Amino acid sequence: MLSFDPKIVDIPKGHHVGGRYLDLPGGEIEVLRPSDQQLMGIVNDGGVAAVDLAVKAAKEALRASRWAKIAPRERAKVLFRFAQLIEEKNLYLGRLEAMGSSRLISGTITGDAIRTAGVVRYFAEFCDKLEGIVTATEDGTLSYVKREPYGIVGAIVPWNFPMITAAWKFAPALAAGNAVVMKTSELTPHSLLALAELAAQAGLPAGLLNVINGYGHTTGAAIVRHPDVMMVSFTGSTNTGAAIMSLAAQSGIKPVTLELGGKSPQLVLADAGDLDVVAGRVSAAFMANAGQVCTAGSRILVEKKIADELIERIVDKTREIKAGPTWDEATTFAPIISRRQLDRIDDMVRRTISEGGSLITGGAPMESRNEGNFYAPTLLDNVDQDNVGFREEFFGPVATVGTFTELEEGIALAAHPTYGLSASVHTSDVRKALKAADGIEAGMVWVNQHGRSPEFTYTAGGYKGSGFGKDMGRAGFEEFTRQKAVWVNYA
């Protein structure tokens, strides 16, 4: 039985700096549960003062613990203990995540919490695999390139998958020998605070992982600006990513990695197979987490000969949902994270229709018995490239529909002038699948599925306005290191 009463869950309070919870001054931020708009807790906007305190704690922790200098396996032991504690506390973490975010309890305990532990464990294995190269030289000289940690890295994470996206950043950063100053989303701060406390209990030297609350324009900006933060990793919207790039350049050149928005196409060929199975995959790709996924398959492109039947079946799938509280295991359809986001989605759908788009199904907020933020799964047709519904990211359970006759036409339609995060191809012909994968300009392409599998070696990142740099995999580990070339003349 996964369902629970949210009143029984202990809510973390304060920032987590220097290995403990701290109550620091700052403007109050009310955190509401998206399922019913009830108050979950109040956090303070940390701003410059909290960031300065966290950076100071990080500097002292790096100095006192010699985290980057100790035997790599010693770092790994701490991270393994951290992963073990996450698994042991998966029930608590899963409940906390479900209450505060749009994530359903049916997925947070067995999925999000366990996968977060898996991410930490995966990168713990990299601690003693930070390798360099020796380059070819003439006799009497030695040339080698080594990888070193940056020191203090800043991480700013989104609200849609709080624990997992945070782990994608703090786990490789810590494994590489860095300290981390991380800003939670003001909408979903509590599960990350709980993770920081578990890290302290696992024996991570106090100050190596600091989690502070606040808004992006205050606390987030203070992290990016801080002269002792040597690198920044961000996941979120394309507009915010551009602002972070600009701020990083203005405040002292420092590298950034950005995993940003998307308008991901799903290319469905006539030979895709059982249409009911395909409809299930395609509909899940834009309805999962109520479409609040950067890789959501929000552009459905179908070969004409199966288009009418497939769309009809997708519409049927949209009517099978059960919207409800995230803490009820019977719920299959998530709420929108906030009333503001719900209104933004609805406004964008209305604008899409006013600019020539046609409504197939949905197109309005859903009535909710518990006053939660729910938006009906929505399909739109006749959305051309000048339409806002094509240009911008809905970040909700909304998809546009288009058709094509030949594969080359489908590949051309899959292109987007701004985004290039991900795409999927549905076909039983491997030659067509590989041709489409080669032709689509995106950082991630899936065949006969849409979305990441629960693996850790698979890198995540996009092209164009969807960002640069990688999360996960070896590349995600190396992002948190810098290269040093050494030349020795011993002749």
N, C-alpha and C positions, 0 to 999 in steps of 0.2 A: 504494500500500500504506500504509494508515494505522496498522495494528497496530505496536506497539513494545514494547520491553523497558523496564519502569519503572526498571531499574537504571542506565540511561544518562542519565537526566534530572537536571540540576543543581537542587538544592533551595535556595531562598533561606533565609537564616538571619537572625534578629534582627527588630527593628522598623525601619521606614524613616522617619526623622525628620530634618528639616533637609537633605534631599537625599541622604542616605546611610544605609546599614545601620548600626544600632547594637545592641550587645549590652548590654542593661540588666538589672539584677537583677529577680527576680520568680519566683513559683512556676512550676515547669516544667509544661507541658501537652504530653502526648504526642498527636501527630496521627496517626491510623491511616487507612490506605487502606480504604475501605468494601468494596472488591471482595474483599479477602483478609485484612483485619485485621492487616496488617503495618505496622510503624512507617514513616511517611513522613518525619517530622521532629519536632523538639521546639522549641516556642516558649515564651516566658516571658509570664506574666500581667503586663502593664505597670502597671496600677493607677494610683493618683493621681500617682506620680512620673513615669511615662512621659507621662501626659496633660499634666501641667504643663510638661514639656520640649517636647512637641509644640506646645502653645499658645504658649509663649514663642517657638519657632521661627516659628510662623505670624505672630505679631505683628511680629517683626523683618522677616520677608519682606515683609509688606504695607508696612511703613515704608520699607525700603531699595529695594524694586523699584518702589514706587508703582504696583503692579499695577492698582489700581482707577482710577488717574488717567492712565495712559498711553493713547496712541491706541488705540481699540478694535481696529483692524486689527492692531496689534502683538500684542495678546493672541491674536488669531485665528491669527497666523502660528505662534506657539508651539504652540497646540493642534493645528493642522494637522500640524506636525512630529511631535507626539505620536501622532496617529492613524496617520501613515505608519509610524512605528516599530512600532506594535502590529500593523499588517498584515505588516510584514517579519518579525516575530517570532511570527507566528500558529502556526507549527508547535510552537515551544517552549511558548507559552502554552496551546495546545490540549492538549498532552501533560500539562502541569502541572495544568490544570483537570480532565482526565479522571482522572488518578491520585488526586487528593485529594478529588474530589467524586463525586456519583452521575451525573455527566454522561458520556455515551458519547463515545469518541473520534470516532465517525462524525458527531457533531454539534459537538464543541468547536472543531475546527480550521476547518471551513468555515462553522460557525454562530456559536458564542459569541465566538471571537476576532475574526472579521471584523465581527460586529455591534457588538462593543465599540468597534472602530475607527470604525464608522459613527456610533455615538452621539457620540463625541468630535468627529467632523467636523461632524455636524449642529449641535451646540451652538456650535462655533466660528463658524458662520455667524451666530449671534445676537449676537456681540460688538458689532457696530455697529448693532444693531437694538433697543437698550434705549431705548425711546421713552416719552415722557410726553404730556401733553395740555395745551392752553391752554383755560381755561374762560371763559365769557362774563362780562363785567364792564361797568361803566359807563365812560365816557370818562375817561382820566387814570389808569386802574389796569390792572395786568397781573396775572392770576392763572394760575399754571401748577402742574402736578403732575409731579414727576420721580421716576424709580425709581433707587434707590441700593442697592449691595450691603450686606449686614449687617456684613461684616468677617470674623469667624471663624465658620464653621458646623461643626457636628458631624454626622457621618453614621455610622449603625450598620447594617450590612448582614447579610443572612442567608447560610446555607450552601448553598442549593439552586441558585442561579444566581450564583455569587460575582462574576464579572467584569462581567456585564451589569448587575446591580442596583447594583453600585458605580458604574459609569459613569453610570447614570441620575442619580446624585447628584453625584459630583465634577465631571462635565463641565459641567452647567449652572451649578454653583456657581462654578467657575473662570471660565467665560465671562462671568459677571455681575460679576466683579471680587473675589470672595471668596477666602479661604484655607480649607483643609479639614483637619479632624482626623477621621480615619476609623478605626473599629474593625472589624477583620475578625471573622468567626466563628471561634471557637476550633477548629471542626471543619474549616474550609477556608481557612486564612490565606494560602497560598503564592502563589496567582496574583495576589492584590492587591498583595502585596509586590513581585512582579515588575513589575506595572504602575507602581507608584510609582518604581521604578528607571528604567523607560523614560521616564517623565515628566521625571525629572532629566536623562537623556541628551538629551531633546528641547529642553532649555534652559528648562524651567519653573523660575523662581527658587526656589532651595532653601528649603524651609519652607512653600511654598504648598500642597503635598499631602503630608500626613503620614499614614502607615498604621501603626497600632499593634495589637498582639495582646493578647488577654485575654478574660476572662469578662464576661458582661453585668453581673453584680451588682457587679463591681469596676471594671474599665476602662470599660465602657459607662456605668455610673452616674457615674463621675468625669467623663466627657465632658459628660453632661447637667447635672451640678451646677456645672461650672466657670463662674465669673462672666464670663469673657471669651468664652465660646462663646455667641453671640447667637441662634442658631437651630439646631434639631435636626431631621434627617430620618431616619426609621427605617422599615425593612421587616422584618416578622416576625410573631410571633403576636399575637393580640388581647390576651391577658393581659399580655404584655410591653409592648405599646403603651400600655395603661392605666397601667402602672407608670411609664412614661416621662413621660406627661402629668402624673401626680401629682408626680413628682420635679422636672420642669421648673417646676411652679408653686411648689413648696416652696423651691426654690433660687434664686428670682428669676424673675419672669415672663418667659418667652421663647416664641416660637412654635414649634410642632412640626408636621411633616407625617408622617402615618402611613399606610402601605400594609400592611394586616393580613390576617387569615385570611378564609376563605370556605367556604361549603357550596353551591357553584355548581350550579344546576339545568340539565339539558339537556332541553328540551321537544321531543319528537319527535311530529310530527303524521302522520296516516295517509298524507298526500300528499307525504311527504318525498322519495319517489323510490326508486331502486334500493336495496333493503334491505341488500344486501351492502356497498354503498358507505357507506350510512348507518351500518351496524354498525361499519365501519372507523373512521369519524370519532368515533362515540360511545365506542367502546372506547379509542381513542387518548387521548381527553380525560381518562380517569381512570387510564390505564396509563403514559402518557409520563412519563419520569423517575421511574418507579415511583410515580406519584401525588404526588410531592413537589413540588407546584406549588400556589401559593396559589389559582390560578384553576381547579384541577382540577374537571372535571365530575362531581362525586361523588354527584349525585342525578339519576338517569335517570327521567324522567316520560314515559310512552309512551301514545299513544292506544290504547284497548283493542283495536280491531279488528286492529292489527298487533303487539300486545305480545308474544304467545307466539313468533311467528316471529322478531321482531327480537331478543328476549332469547336465543333459541337461537343465532342467528348471532353475537351478542356473546360468548356462552360459547365458541363455536368460535374466535373471535379470541383469547380469553385463552389458548388452548391452542397457539397458533402461536408464542409467544414463545421466544426463546433467551436465557436468563440466563447471564451470564458476566462476566469482568473488563471493566472500562470501557476498558481499553487494547487490547481485541481488537475489530477492526472488524466481526467477525461477530456480536458481541453485539447483541441488540435490546432487552433488558430490563435495566434498571438495578438496582443494589443499593440497599438502604436505607442511609442515611448512617451509622448507628451501631447497635450492638447494643441500646443503650437505646431508640432509636426503634423498632427492630424489635419489641422486647418491648411497647412502648406500643401499637403498632398491633394486635398479636395480642391483648393484653388487652382492647382496646376492641372488637374483633370478638367475642370471647367474651362480653363484657358485653352487647353488642347482642343476641346470640342468647339469653342468659339472660333478657333483658327482653322476649322475645316475637318477636324477629326470626327469619327462616328463612334458612338457607344455601343458595344456588343452586349456587355453585362456589367453589373456593379455600378460604380460611379458615384457613391455616396457613403457617408459615415453609417455605421451599423448601430441600431439601437442595442443598448446593453443593460441588462438587469442590475448591474452593479456600477453603472456610470463610468465604465472604463473607456479607453480610447481605441475604438475598433473601426476599421475601414473595410468595406466590402471588397473582395477580390474583383479586379476590374480589367476588362479587355477593351482596347480601343483600336479602331480601324481607320484607314485613310489618313494616316499621320505622315505628312511629307517632311522633307528635310528642313523646311523653314519653320516647322511647327515646334512650339516649346516642348511638346511631348516627345519629340525626337532629340532636341538639342540638350535638354537638361535631365538630370537624374531625379526620378520620383522618390526613391528611397521609401517605397511603400509597396503594397500588393497590387501593382499596376503593370500591365504589359501592353505593348503595341503589337499589332499583327500585320504582316506583309507576305506577299507571295512571290515566287520566281518560277521560271520554266526550266532553265539550264543551271548546272552547278556553278558555272562561271558567273552567271548573273547573281546567284545567291551569295557567292563570295564577295562580289562587288557591293551588294546591299549590306553585307555584314560590317563593312567599313564605317567608321565614325570619325568625323573631323576632329573631335576633341579627345575622346576616350579610347583606351586600348587595354583594358584590364584583363578581361577574360572572354571566352566564347565556348560554345559547345556545338558538336556536330553529331547528328543522329542518323546513322546509316548502317546497313549490314555489309557494305562494300568497303573493304579496308583501303583500296586504292583511292576511292573518293574521299574517304576520311582523311587520309594523309595529304591528299591534294588540298583539301580545305584547310587542314591544320597549317600547311605551309603558306597558304594564301591569305589567311586571316591575320591581321596585324593586332596581336594581343599578347600579353605576357604569359597567359595561361590558356590552354585549349584542351577541352575534355571531349572524349568520344564516347557516345552512348551513356553519358551521365552529365550532370551539370553541378559543379561544386566540388570542393576538396574532399578527398577520402581522409579518414582519420589516420593519416600517416605523417611522419615528421621529416622525411628526406625530401619531400616535394616542395620546391621553393615557391613563394608567392610574391608577386609584384607585377607591375604593368608597364605599358608603353605610353608615350605622349602625355596627355593631361591626367592619366591615371597613375603617374608617379615614376619613380626610379629607385633603384636599390632593391634588395630582397629581404624577405622574412623567411625563416625556416631553412632547413637544409644546411649544407656546408657554407653556402653563400651567405645565409643569414647569420652564421657565426662569424664569418670573416668581415662582415660589415662593421663589427665592433672592434676591429683591429686596424692598425695603420702599419705601413711597411717602412722599414729602415734598411738602407743599403750600407754595407760595411766593406771597406777595401783595406786589406792588410798587405804591406810590402815587407816581406821578410827575407828578401835576397841578401 
